[in-house]
Amino acid sequence: MLSRALDPKGDASDRLINPSMFHASCRDFNSLHLVINGSSPAWKDRSVTPASSTTDRLPFVVCSSKDGDRGRCAESAIWLGLFLKRSMDVVLSMIVLVLFCPLMLVIAIAIKLESPGRAIYRSRRVGKCGRKFDCYKFRTMVAGSDRLKENLRRLNQRRGPFFKIADDPRLTRLGGFLRKYSLDELPQLWNVLRGDMSLVGPRPHPVEDCAQYSSEHCRRLGVKPGVTGLWQVLARANPSFETCMMLDLEYIEKWSLLLDCRILVKTIPAVMAGEGQ
């Protein structure tokens, strides 16, 4: 059995993706936790959860201890790790935003000069616990590109819920360059500061993609999405949804601050290689 601790913030049901699947609203997060046992996700009262599985409720952790003291120690260690992870998110994202502010200003001006429309594109994504949020990116497509998406689905080159095609006709010339070096994702550092995302974690999927999730896929919603992750550094050009999901779940199961640091370091050469799509 896999349990996930949930964020107590937020109480608006319209911020949840597929509320019927989760059987609860965000205001219940303090007393309930999401349990996924291979069938349907379900909310369980924490009071009926055995004490031996205390650490099993925490994000990034799948373990249990017959020794209550050991379980409490493990839980405290994980919460400390999550505190340090959040601290690292805030400090590093602020530093990068300050350093790259001139470049971001130049990119925004170039986007406005190349094609009509806003420089910043807001994409509705699904985050931790199924909450929807606006994910910020530099606009890389022509204005109104979302309305053209349905007509292009037959050209989709990704398997599963993913949607991506090579030589997308909606892509602008500058947009192609920004995507190649992942410069379009720089505004997501603001999402990190807001707490919607983390620097490292599973990439946030669009709402329409998450609507096609199976119960197993919902496990990735137990943690905050990230700007980069295992998939970005190990299988960036792999179109397989299954590969993406496998790496995301592996990250969740094996998470540590050291793993986050390794992914961040490996992200630099992965971005410099210009393999973004």
Steps between C-alpha positions, in 0.01 A plus 500: 500500500624846416388803700571863426494793744302788358538875521241659732493825301206586280133413524351575160362190333533657156877492545500120512542287191227238467356543853285185464819295490636637823175490704601804707571870487819677605352603834512134608876465452574533873291199596518289185774357282491358151547126475572330169510123511495415132129555451323833553648783704309546823511728802559329835471640852845530653362383833447151359848479351727268702769682697761278339444669165560857619770576248295343224280812493783732406575610147808335346484216755383142465596317817366372827652422836391259770686718748294811575804705606686415182194598299474837674871565448469419132198730471687787666797447269280514192321816612840660560604393150185654352564823691852514360368421152258792519776727633723399210214569257449853630868597522610357164195624306549853637868496405430375147216750450727789600787381280281427198268801533673696218486196270133442581423863418676467163308177425168664587569796271611269217180296529285812482689625194480168315127431526189653656389372837623491857861416576401277793279198437295359786430128475252335735686210664436248775719510809527332837182332621333570167479876550494704182733797459622735230842390374693791347712473186628731232263477205656285228196465271273728307214660688196272526705182459283309750202529266699328224606207717205271427557524126859381548440204731526256211864605464581430866837322535475427870343188642246517780349830620797703374459731202806611304582515130820581316494811281186623672348759263393709798860547614667834431861526385609651831284249684692212347827645628358562847373144525826351374686645798202495742511879532123509470478341845688774687173665620419178686747615763218732605281191546774359724503816714120488525515141622313351203811315386841386617829525314510120473203268463267344244410744224149647534262362240216697337153449645377317189792255521439426868137423420633186325699378802450151641503449878868404481585824323335699781788407728711774338251758632615428857789747465557845357583509129845624403676717245735209430507132591637157422322485165655829389856385572474131406239469224440852367440385142305184591137536385370219722245595765581176680869596525410840637267348759754235600772760561262731688392222735858387548592855601218508754596165650874578521488870578777665699657845505811348345291365212351847446848652490619239250202566273558877516866455407415265211233740377767756399673285232161359392376854431825609337478204262195664344283187486180668612186464289 
